């Protein structure tokens, strides 16, 4: 039988490492003279992984993921924990819609990713950390971020779907073997 929680956290750890590698390879241009992108693989993966959990589990798993990403990969652990937790919890509100179609899953995760970035931009603007306009931020940072992460959401959907099918097959086989074992014990 597969321990889905352990596999999910390993998967999210790999995504967080990929996020950090992307940040190192393609650093953000803070002069905003060229286009930049911010990788959100771990955020999108977290939303997709926790969306099928119960309400409290969703919140706790997403907060833990955000806390780990914030502590080990960025310096804004409280912001990451709150935003991951918020969007992890919100993903469960759309559970029925997310089960219907991959396009709906894509649209919801894409929208949550954009709103996450928008909240970060508005917070930085409100506290005076940024002085640029929304249009300049959207053109120089967010546009390429949405394109890059939008393509990767489909890859994440495929990986998670394959893993869920594999876990289902393994669980069915495990239950079948358990049932055969119980029948053999009864015969003796």
N, C-alpha and C positions, 0 to 999 in steps of 0.2 A: 504494500500500500504506500502511496506517495504522500509525503508530508508537504502539502501545498503551501503552507505558510513559510516553511524554510526555503523552498524553491522560489517563492515569490520574493522573499527578502534578498536572496542571492541574485535574482534577476534585477531587482531594483538597485542593488549595489553595483552590478555591472553597468547599468544605465547611468548611475551617478558618476562612475569612473569615466564612462564615455563622455558625459557632459563636461567633466573637468578636462579631459583630453582635448575636446573641441574648444574649450575656453583657452587652453594653452596654445593650441595651434592657430586658432583664428581669434586673436584677442580683439576686444571691442575698441574701436577708435573713439576716444573720448574728446577728440577735437571736432568730431562729427563732420569731417570733410570727406569721408568716404563711407561706404555702406558697411554695416556690421551686423552680426547676428548673435543671438544668445540661445544656446542649446537648452531645451526643456524636455529632454528624453525621460529623465527620472520623474518629473512632474506628470507628464502624460502617461507614463507607465504606471505610476502610483494610482492615478485616477481610474485607469482601466482595470487594475488588479483589485482595488478595494471596492469597486462599484457593486459587486455581488455579495458583499458581506452584510451582516446585520448593522443597524444604525450605530450603536456604540463601538462595535469593532471597526467599522469604517473610519470613524473619527479617530480612534486610538491608533490604528495602523497608519493612517495618513499623517497624524501628528508625529508619530515616532519616525516615520520616513522623513518628514520635513525637518525634524530635530537633528537627525543623523546627517542629512545633506547640509544643513546649516552649520553644524558643529565641525564636520570633517572636511567640507569642500568649499564653503563660503563663510563669511563672517557675520551673517545676519540670521542666526539660528532662530530667534524669536519670530521674526517675520515669516521665515520659511515654515516654521511649525504651525503658525496660525493660518497661513494661506493654504498649505497642504491640507490641514485639518478641515478648514472651511469647505474647500472644493471636494475633498474626499467625502465629506458628509453630504454635500449637495449632489454628488454623483449618484447616490442612492435614491434620491428623490425622482430621478429619471430612469430608474432601473427597468421599468417595463418598456420604456421607449428604447433603451439601449439593447434590450434583448431581441428586438424586432429585426434590426438591420444594421449592417456595418457602416452604412452611410450616416445613420443617425448617431451611432457611436462616434464616428469621425467628427461630425458637426458639433456634438456636445463637448468633446474633449478639446477641439479646436477653439470653440467659443470660451471655454473655461480657461484655456491657456492665454487667450487674448485679454480676458477680463483680469486675470492674474497680473499680466504685464501692465495693464492700464491702472490697476490699483497701486502697483509699485511706482509707476510714473507719477500718478496724482499725489501719492504720499510724499515722494521726493520733492515734487513741485510745491506742495503745501508747506513743508518744513524748510524750504529754501535751498535744498541741495541741488536743484536743477533750475536753470533760468531759460532754457530753450522752450520754443513753442511746441504745441502738440504735433503740428504738421511736420516740423523739422525732426522731432523724435520719431514720428511714424515712418517717415521716408528713410532716415538714416539708420535706424535700429530695428524697428518693428516689422517693416515690410519683408526684409530678408529672413528675419526670425520666423515669421508666419509661413513663408514658403518652405524653408528648410524643415521646420518641425511638422508642417502639414504633410510632407512626403514621408517623414519618419513615423507618423501616427499610423499610416497604413501598414508599415512593416511591424510595428508593435502589435497592431490588431491581429495580424497573421500569426505572429509568434505566440501570442496569448491564446488564440483559438486552437492552434496545434497542440500547445501544452494542455489545455483543458480537455481536448479529445483524448490525448494520451493518458491523462490522469483518469478519465472516465473508463477507458478500456482497462487500465491496470486495476481499478477498483472492482470492475465487473469480474475480471479474472480472479482477483483475490477472494471475492465473495463466492464465486463458483468453486474454487479450491477448498474454501472453508466448508461449504455445503457438502462437498464430496467427502471431506475428512469426517464430518459429523455423521454422514451415512455409513461410513466404514466403521466408526466406533459403535453405532447402534447395531450393526450386523454381528459384531463380536459378542 
